[in-house]
Amino acid sequence: MTLNILTSRGFEFTIYNPDAPGGSWEGAFAETTGSPEVWVNDRLDTTLEHAQAVVRAGARLVTFDDRGDGAELADFNISALVFGEINRLKGREVRSGIEYMILNPEIERYRRARKTTSSILVTLGGADTHGVTVRVASWLQSKPFAVTIVTGPAFQHREDLHTVLSKPSLARIEHLAGVHSMAVEMNRHDLAITGGGLTPFEAAASGLPSIVIANELFEIPVGRALQEFGFSRFAGHHSSLDFDTLSLDLPIEIMSQTALRRTNLNGSHRISDLLEDLLR
């Protein structure tokens, strides 16, 4: 998919295997591409050998959400999605906080306040490895709401979900196997049930409150932070999720206003400014 986007938009690109040992390919890559001035990584765990090779190639290193030893050589470690142990992040300068989050600019067209809950969006990741969508769908069947469940192409629990949705239901449930625009889909709803990744932040930027379920352990601190921000409720890790205590009775208007007040879509511009500063 990435290759298709790069090709369709006319970008020049060169492909190297990032799984090769650090220091074994970076110099050749730099020569092929004409010695880049700034090297941007989004690899989570940059090795020291890789970072040293980048610096030797004459590039300034910028990295995102990086927990690796190589991050200490980065001019900027931009860590918008790190909420625990930020002081342990390495980098010549660490920039953290949701103001550096890169969100879909299309959301700007759909920012609005919600007041009550009548429609719920369920989107728990393209794959939803643990099948949490099926459990949430079963729980929502007894609720008097309109519900839209969005799954991605890698979703592996279609038969289980179909079995649940074929049962009588008080809720009016619609299942969409992918949508053209999540920003447009979010605009149709008053509350989202999501995982602990980027989606609840995009929801907040549109004024849509959320209930967050951590699909993975690293999403737990994200879920807790979202609740502290005031525009989400954290339901816990999926393995200990208790639907008997999970409530849809939320202060939607307050949460929505808080979301609109505390989020914006300027993260990409802030990061662009940092990159331009490195070139001066």
N, C-alpha and C positions, 0 to 999 in steps of 0.2 A: 504493500500500500504506500509506504514512504517513497519507494522508487517511482511509483506512478505519479505521485504528487510532484516530486522533483522534476520529472520528465515533462509533465503537462505544463508546468510553470516556467520551463526553460532554464532551470538552474544547471550549472555545470557541477558534476560530482565525481568523486573517485572513491572506490570501495576498497577498504582494507579489512582484514580480519582482526577485530579488537580482542579476540581470545588468544592471539599470539602473545608470547612472553613480553612483558614490558621492556622497552628499550630495543626491541628487535625490528621494529617496523616504522617507528615514528619519524626517524631521520629521512628515510626514503619517501615517506608520505609528504613530509615538508618540502623536499626537493621537487617532487612531482607537482605539487600545488603552488610552487613559487614562494616558499617560506612564509607561511601565514603570520601576521603580526599578533593576532589573538587566537587562541585555541580554546574552544568551549567544549567542556565535557558534561555529559549527563549519565554517569556510569555508576553512581552510588558508592563504589568502593575503589577509588583510584589508587593504584600501587605507587610506591615511592619511585620504583624504577621507571614507570611510565612517565610520571611527572618530571623526573630528572631529564628524560629524553626529550620531552617537550621543551623544557627550558633550554637545553643544549641546542635545540633547533632554532632558538632565537625568538620563540613565541611567548607571549604573556598568557598565563593559564587562568581560565575562569571555569568554575565547576559548580554543580547544583546538588544540594542535599547530600554532600559527599562525606562519608564516614571513614574513608580510606586514609592511609598514612601519607599518600601523595598530595592530599589536600593542603598540607602545610606549605607547599610551594605555590599554591594558587594565589593570585592577586586578590580574587574574590571567591569566596565560597558562599553562594546564594542559597539559603536554606529556608525557604518559605514554609515547607511542610514538616519541619522539625520542631517539636514542641517540648521534648524532654531532653535534659542534659545538653542544652545548647552550648554551655561553657566548655564542653568536651570537643566541640567541632574545631577542626584545624583550618588554618588559612591565614594569610597575611591580614586579610580583613574579612570578617564574617558578617553577612547581611541576612538577618532573619526577620520574620514577621510576615503577616499575610499581605502587607502592602507590596511585597515583592512577588506575589503569586501571579502567574500568567494565566489569565482566564479568557474565555472565548469573547472577543469583542462584540459579537452579535448580540450578546446579552443586553447591551446598552439599550437596544430598541424595546426591550421587554421588562424593564425594571418597573415594578409596581408594588404597592402595599396590599397585603391580604388582611381580611378582617375576621373571617370565619372559615371553618373547614367544611367543604362540601365535596371536594374532589381530591383524591390522593394519588400520587405518582409513586410507583415502586420501581427502583432501578438499582440493582445490587451488583453491578459489574457485568462486563460483556460475557465472562465465563461463569461467574458465580460458582466457583469450584466446589463449595460445600452445600450447594442447593438450598441456600437460605430463602431464596425467592419462593420455593414451594411451601415452606413453613409459614412465611408471611402471608401468602395467598390464602392458605387454609384458615389462618387466624382472622383475616379480614372478611371472610365470607359471612360472618355473623354481624358485621357492622353496616349501618345504614348509609353507606357512602358510595359515590361513583369512584371506581378504582381503575387505574391504567397500569398494567405491568409491562415494562419494557425489558426485553432480553436481547442479548447480542448473538452474533453468529457462532460464537464458541460455547454457547450455553448447552450443557450436556444433560439437562434434566427435563427435557420437553415432555416425555411421556408421563413422568410423575406430575408435572404441572398440569398437563391435560387431564389427568385423572382427577385432580383436585377441582379444576375449573368445570368439570362435567357434572359436579354435584350441585344440588339446589343451593341457592345462595341469596341472602338478604342484600348483600352488596351487588352493585352492577359492575361486573369486572370485565375489562377489555384487555386482551393480550396482544402486544405489538412486538413482533420479532425484528427489532431494529426500527429506528426513526431517522428521517432525513436530517432533522435538526433538533438536538436536545433542548436548545434554548427556546424554540417554538413550543416544544412539548411541555417544558416546565411552565410556560406561561398559561397553560390550560388548568393548572392545579393550585391548590391552597396549602398542601403539605406534601413533602417528599419523604420516602423511606429509602435510605441509601447506605452504601458502605462508607468506610472511613478514608476515602481517597480525595480526589479533587472535586468530585461531583457535589458534595454538600456545600463547598465554597462557591461553586458556580450557581447553585441554587440560592444561596444567601445573597449573592450579587444581584440576583433578579428579584429579591424580596421574598423568596420562597423558604419558609422554615423547614426544618427536617428532623426526623428521628434517625439516628445513626447507629448502625450495627457493625461492629468490627468483624470483618471476615478473616483477618489475619492479626497476629499478635502485635505487629508494628503499627496497626491502626488504632490500638487502644489509646495511646497518648493523644492521637489526633482527635478521637471521639471525645475525650475528656476536655481537650482545649476548645472544641466546638461548643460544648455545653457551657464552658466558662465565658465564651464570647456572648452567649445569651440568645443565639438564634437557632440552636439545635438542642435536642435532648439525646443523651447518650444512653443507649439501651444495653451496652455491654458487649462482650465477645459472644459470637454466635453459639459457642459451645455451652455457655451458661445462660442463654437467653430464656427469660421467664415471661411468657406471654400473659400469664395471669396477673402480673404486676405492671405490664406495659399498657400505658394509657394514651388514648388519642385526645383526651381532654386537656388541651394545651392553650396557653394565652397567645393565640395565633397573631392577633393584631400587634401585641407588644413585640413578639419575636420577629415579625416581619419588619416593623419599623427599626428595630435594632439591627437587623441584617442590612437594610438599606443605608443606615447611618455608619456602620462599621466596615463596610466593604466598598471597593471601587474597582474599576477596570484599568487602572493606571500602572499596574505592575510591569507590564512589558515596556512601557516608556521609561520607568525608573531603571530597569535593567539595561535598556538601550543607552541611557545616559552614562551608566557605569562603563559600558564597553567603549563608548566614544571617548570617555576620559582617558582610557588606556592608550588610545591612539594619538593623543595630543602630545 
